[in-house]
Amino acid sequence: MPGFRQLDEKVIHSGPVFTVSIGRVEAPDGEILTREYVRHPGAVMVVPIVDGDVVMVRQYRAAIDEELLEIPAGKRDVAGEPPHETAARELREEVGLVAAELTLLSSFFNAPGFSDEYSYCYLATDCNQVELAREGSEEQFMTIERIPLGEAVDMVASGEISDAKSIIGLLLAERTLAQR
């Protein structure tokens, strides 16, 4: 039996963060399906550990009109830049840290039901403080918080940390560090 087949795709919005398209797909039984896609260049996120604490940021998220406590992260917006270099750049920009070691914890699709965004999650260890290099309005107003890793994981369980990328990163970091 044949599989699904992409027929076409039309861009209906193109912005600085993502593109929205409408596509047509042929199902194995011949039915034509219409789907909406969010096209995104991908992202990186970093779990920086300093003296047993995770360094996080609290920043405003306009889509939900509230501040969230998150691990540092950013869009892969430099063409051809490898994910680990994007992670190192975001770590420096958002929390002013340079890591001697960046370990890939996982990579994953964020919401494959409607988006092609693919993310890379890193653990940053042996970090040294450097000057912040923030860009953009949200970054200018974010605050940096250091929380013991175990406490941050407890905050995931209690719902205080509700950002998916942070949940994934914190749980994988705790597991990885426990195995060392």
N, C-alpha and C positions, 0 to 999 in steps of 0.2 A: 504494500500500500504506500503511495507517495506521501510525503510530508507536507507541511505548510510551505507556501511559497510567497515571498514578497513580490507584489506586482508594481507598486509605485509609491511615491511619497511626495507630498507638496508642503513646502515651508509656509506656515501662516503667520509666524512671528519670529523675528531674529533680534535678540537683545544681547547686552554685554555679558550676561551670566549663562543663558541657555537659549536654545532654539526650540520652537514648538512646530511639529509637523502633523499632518494627517496622512496616513498611509492606508493602502488597500492590500489585503492578504488573502490568498486563496487557501481555503481549508482542504484537507485531504478528500473530503466528499464533494469538492467543487464549489461550496458556498463561498461567496465573496464577503469578507469581513472588513469593516472600517475601524481603524485604530488611531488613537492620538499618541504621539511620542514627544517626550522631552529629551532633546539631545543636549548633552553636557560634556565638556572636555575631560571630566574626571576630577578627583580630589585626592588629597593626602591628609592624614591626621597623625599626630604624634603624641605619645604618652611619655612626657619627660619626667624622669625620676631623679630627684636631688635629695640625698640623705634620707631615703625612705619615703619622702613626700612626692606626690604627683603635683606638677605645676600646671594649673588650669587657668582658664580665663572665664570671666563673667561678662557676657556681652548681650546687647539688645538684638533681638531677632524680630524684624518688622512683620513678617508673615504671621506671627502669633502674638505680636504686640507685648512681648515680655522679655526679660533677661533670662538667659540660661547659663548654667555652669557647664563648661565644655572643655575638652582637651584642645590644644592648638590644632588648627586645621586650615586648609586653603585649597583653592581651585588650581588645577593644573593648567595655568594660563600662559605659560611660556613654551612656545612651540619647540618640540624636540628635547625639552629638558627631562632627564630621567626622573622617575618618581622620588628616589632617595634624595636627589638634589632639591626638588621642590619641597620635600619634608624639611630638609636642613634650612632652607630659606625661610619657610613659614615659622619654624621654631625660633629663628633669630628675630624675625619681624614681630611676632606676637608676644613672646615672653623673654626675649633677649638672652637666649641660650644657644650655645654651640655644643654639640654632643661628640664625644670621642668615638662613640659607637651607636649606630642606628641599625636596629634589627627589625626586619620585616616580620610582623606578627601575623598578618593576613591581608588578603585582597578580596574584594567582593563587589557585587552589584548592589547599589543602595535600594532600588525599587524597580526591579526588572519588569514589573507589570505595566509600567508606562515610561520608564526612563532607561537610557543606556549609560548613565553615570556609573563609573567604575572607580573604586577607592582603594587606596593603599594605606595600611595602618602600621605604624612603626613604633618601636620602643626606643627611647633615647636615654642612654646611660653615660656616666662619666661626663656630666654637663658642666660647662663653665659659663659664667655670666659675662655678657657683652652688652654693648649699647643696643637699645631697642631701635627698630627701623620700621615703625608702623606706617601703614598706608590706609587711606580711606576713613570715612567718618565713623563707622562702627568700631574699627580698630582704635581710633584715637580716644574713644571713651570707654574701652573695655578695661576691666581691672584684672590683676593677676592675683591668684590665690594658691597657696600651698596647703595641701591636705595630705595627711598620712594615707598611703595607698589603701590600707585596710578600711579606714574610715570612708574613703571615696567609694569603695565597693559596697559598704553598708548603705551609703547614700543612693546607690543604684537600686539596692533591694527595697529601700523605703520609698522610692519614687522621687527623691529630691533631685537626683540626676536623671533626666528624662530624654536626653539627646541620644539617639541611636548610635552614632559614631563613637560617642564617649563611653556608652555602655559596652560596646564591643571592645574598644581599646582597653578600658580599665580591667575588664574580666580577663582578657587575653594577657595583659601585662602581669596581673597578679599570678596567673597560672604559670607563665614563662619564668618569672622571677622565683617562684616557689620550686621550680625544677632545677634551678642553677645550683 
